[in-house]
């Protein structure tokens, strides 16, 4: 099945590429540089790119006779944006269409969607679970266009957990029953008990995951695992985490309740996704252990609120989102590492608003803090994958010598007006990933 997927994706290689051939050197002059770390811009700077890496950032003139020169015209240069919770295989169609599509059709649609993601200025994403590893490989091989990807591979969950997509008519499971389609194609994997959890984790790492995604608690957009449920026992959670550690990477968990989060943090998980009901003591524990809170800037009502196809999920969503104010306060109070991702899924209308969900961080953070989270800080989280990191040649999420040439030229200063990132079509005049220009409206 996986060979069939890869063979199908190869067909995209014949598409007309948006990208220009990368020149040996590119010199971008007359820009104000946000380096991803420091609030003060580097003014009147020039940035020299050689191949796929940044060679130098200087306020002194850089002379390079063989470089392609782009006059930035005083625009603000920022690192390429990073979405730390993205669903490559789930984001672009309604839930019914996704769950009832064959994996080849789904992969073609995902490849197209990833190109659109890059053109919104997101040069890197951490995929939060699904059959996305072939997409990541195809992008890195130059077969298709898209952002850098840190794939989690199939999510690992328990029977009756958030990753159990089976029909209720297939329960109870018959002994030696074949895997259902979602598991066979690598969207999700069900594992119960310590030995099986360990085996499935090793299988996902063998597939090429950069980190492991585990379902640690109940979800919103699911019918058979209530939000309050803690998923897996401590022994199962620790076994899963221990296997990831033997591969020198980490576990990210889907969880909302304080009980579930605390159990998994004590077991060694390093990234908590969602976490809308984290309490004070658990926030303190996360800070002490260096655990990351990967937040989503969801809203309960309005045009950007998630709307589900059943009332139970809608009620859960509203109840969960109500907790975000408290958790932001606790994270700041205790100095918890904060990352950000959109978690957009099953809603084509929300997909183009990826940057708008970043701009929503202004409710709790200054523009500088929000942009630092979406560049340098998210990159720091992704680097927890250690040797499983697919991108080790350069630094990520920053603009400095030795960093990957992933950058954006913004028409305006997003450190003063974060809303500029909400409309990349109008405000992002240049998008570069890995030294290749994918958009240039300057010259």
RAMO-V307651 format. One record per helix or strand of 3 or more residues. SS is the DSSP state (A for helix, B for strand). FROM is the first residue (numbers start at 1). LEN is the number of residues. If there is no record, write none. Layout:
BEGIN
((SS:FROM:LEN) (SS:FROM:LEN))
END
This chain:
BEGIN
((A:2:13) (B:25:9) (B:42:9) (B:53:6) (B:68:4) (B:76:4) (B:81:6) (A:95:5) (A:103:16) (B:122:6) (A:133:8) (B:148:3) (B:155:3) (A:168:3) (A:181:4) (B:188:3) (A:194:14) (B:212:4) (A:234:13) (B:251:5) (A:258:10) (B:271:4) (A:280:10) (B:292:4) (A:311:11) (A:324:11) (B:337:4) (A:348:4) (A:354:10) (A:367:22) (B:407:4) (A:418:5) (A:424:4) (B:428:6) (B:436:5))
END
